[in-house]
Amino acid sequence: MADASRLVARLFWTTVIGGGFAFWFGAPAAAVTGLVLAGLLVHRLDRPRRIRRAIRAVARRHARILALRRRQECFVDAYGNLISDGWERERAYFAERTVIPHLEARGFGDIGDALWEDILAIVEQVAVGVDLPDESDAPEDGIAYERYCATLLRNTGWLARATQASGDQGADIIAEQAGVRLVVQCKRYAKPVGNGAVQEIVAATQYWSADMAAVVSNAGFTPAARKLAAATGVLLLHHDDLAALRPTRVVDARKPARAPKASSFAER
């Protein structure tokens, strides 16, 4: 409504001022006034297309993450029903926290709820259009999946190894790079991972004196898991995210000195 009011004001003042010039300078001034009025109207009529282009642009910047979240948060339940509640929440969150602020910064803050469904549809289209690696590449066996994730970390430059099945204190992988120790719990699930996995990796962080902690899964994560992870600094990742994982947390100098990295890997 505010934008429509501004358009009316511009048309009005353009007509008034242009009419004055036309009165004094005749047909050339009237022609220029007509062109300006036509330009204002065309710009207004083109506004929906420009808004959709802006939505598509911001969605494409995050296309791969959106595609991964879509794959994580959709699963088939025991009755054969496709459950996409998690993805619908994620899509709405992205629209509200990322797309809408982007539109407001571009001067489209007056759209309100008018284009909400269009925003969701465009985000869905962008996410579906990403060609992700075949999910079947990841082993289905739990132990094999842990080794698979450890290999992905090693390929990225981490010194990583899978722990023994017993005595790992919640950590399936211990990895180190640039003086930063990472503990990882791996979950090869058919449905979203709950906050129990986050609780376990938090405990493992203390046990292993780690600087970073992550839960890695082919599936998504429940809202409770996401909330707890946000409060504890735990990363919730898809295994494809490991290719881009870098040591980011500064080692706390106040921690007790640790054993040398090589011996700590061998002893535990």
N, C-alpha and C positions, 0 to 999 in steps of 0.2 A: 504494500500500500504506500509506503514512504517513497519507494522508487517511482511508482506511478504518479505521485504528487510532484516529484521533482521533474518528471517528464512533462507534465502539464505546465509547470512553471516555465520550463525552458521553451516550450512551444509558444507559450503566451508572450514571453519577453522577446523571443526571436521575431514573432509576428509584429509586436509593437515597434521594436527598434527598426526592423527591416521595413515596416510600413512607412516609418518616418523617412528613411533613406530613399525609399521608392517615391515618396511624395516630392522629394527635392531633386532626385537624380533620374527618376523615370524608370523605363523598362529594364536597363541593366541591373539596377539595384533590386528591383522586384524579382528578377531571375535568380540572383544570388540568394535572396531570402528564401525563395522556393527550394533551391538546392539544399540550403541548410536545414530547412524543415523536413525535407525528404530524407536527409542523412540522419536526423534525429529519430525519425520513425523507423528507418531500416535498422539502425543500431538497436532500437528497442525490440523490434521483431526478431532480431538475431540473438537476443539474450539467452533464450533457452538452449540454443545450440552451444553458445559459449560456456554456459554453466556445465552442460554435460561433458564438454571437452575438458574442462578443469577437473571435474570428478574423475574422468578416465585417466588424466595425467597423473594425479596423485595416487590412484590405485595402481597404476603401472609401475610407479616407483617402488611399491612394496609388493609387487606381483608374486614373487617367489615365496615370500613369507606367508602371504595370504593363501597361496596354493598348498603350502605345507600344513598350515592350520586347518584348511578345509579337509585335507586328507586325514589329519590327526583326529579331528573332532566329529567325523562321520563314521559310524560303524553299524553293523547289522547285528541285531539282538538275537537271542535264542529262538525267537519266533519268526525270524526271517524279515523283520521290519527294519527299514533303514532309519537309524536314529541320528538326526542332524541338529539336535537342540544346542549342543556345544558350539557348532559352527555358526548357527544363527545368532548366538550371543556374541561370538567373536566378531562376526561381520557387523553387527549393530554397534559394538564397542569401537571398531575401526572407523565406522561412519561418523559416530558421535565425537570421538576424540581426535581424529585425524582429518577426515574429509570436511566436516562442517567448519572447523577453524580455518582450513585452507580456503574455503569459499568465502568466509567472512573477511579474510585478509585480502581477497580479490575484489571486495566490494559487493558480494552477493549475500550479505548477511540478512537480508529481508525475506528470504525464501521460506523460512519457517518449516512447517511440515509438508509443504506442497510437493517437494521433490524427494521425500524420504524413500518412497518405494523405488523411484528411479535410481537413487544412490545405491540402495541395496542390490538392485538388479545389475547395475554396472560393475559393482565390486564382485558380484557372483560371476559375471561374464569374464572379467579379468582373471580371477582365480582359476576358473575352469580352463582358460586358454593356455595355462603354463604347462609345459611338457616336463613333468618330474621324472626322476629316475624310477625304474621299475621297482615297486615295493617288494617283489618276490626275491630281489637280490639279497635281502637281509634274511639270515637263517631264522627258522621258526623255533629251533631248540634254544632254550634259555642260555645254556653255557656257551653254545656256538655263537649266540647273539652277543654275549659279552666279549668274546674274542674278536668278533667282527667289529665291534665298536672300538676296541683297543687298537686294532689295525688301522681304522680310520684316523684315530688320534696320532698314531705313529707316522702316518703318511703326511700329517700336518706339522710334524716337527716335535711332537711330544714324546718324551721317554715314558712309554705306557706299558703296563702289564695287567692282565686280569688276575685277580686274587684267587685264592683257593675257595672252594665252595663253603668250607667251614672256617670260622674264625675271622671272617672279613669285617665283622662289626658294621655291616650295612653298606660297605663299599665293594662294588664288583670290579672296579678298575682304579688303580692308582697311577697318576701321570704327573710328570714334572717337566717344566720348561721355564727357562730364564729365572730360576730360583723360586718359581711359584708351584706349589703342590695342589693338584686337583684330585678330588675324589668323585667317582661317578657310580651311580646305581643304574642298572640297565633293566628295562621292563619290556619284554616282547609280548604285548597284550592284544586282545581283540576288542577291548573297550577302554575308555579313559582310565588313567592311573589316578588313584586316590591319594589323600594326604599322608597315608601311612608311609609311602615311599619317601616323602619329603622329611618326615620325622626321622626316619632311619638314616638318611644321608646327613641330616644335621648332627646326629649322634656320631656318625662316622667322621665328620669334619673335626670334631673334638678329639676323637681317638687317634686319628692320623695327623693331627696338627696341620690340617689343610688350610689353604688360602682361598680356594674356590671349591664349590660343590655343585653338582648337576645331577638331575635325573633325566635319563635319555630313554625315549620310547618311540616306537612306531605309531602308537596310538596317541590320543590327546590326554588332557588332564582335567580333572573335575574342578569346579569352581573353588571347592575347599582347598584342593592342592595348590591352585594358583594363588589363593589368598595367603596361605601359609608360606609359600615360596617367596612371595613379595615381601613378607615380614622378616624372613630369615636370610634373604639374599641368595637363595638357591636358584640355579638356572634350570628351566624346564625346556628341554630340547628334543627335537626330532633327530634321529641319527644322521640325517643329511646335513644338519647344522654343524656337525663336528668338523667338517672340512674347513670351516671358517672360524673355529674357536681359537682364540688367542689368550695368553695369560694377561689378565686385565686388573686383577686385584693386587694392590701393593702389599708386599710381605710386611707384616707387623713386626717392627724391630724390637718390640717389647716382649715377644714370645721367647721362651727359653731356646737356647741354641739346639738345633736338631743334629742328628747324626748325619754324616755325609750321605748324599743322595744314593750313591751306588750301594753302600752297605745297608741303607734303610730298605732298599728294594729286596735285598737278598735275605735280610734277617726276618722280615715279617711275613 
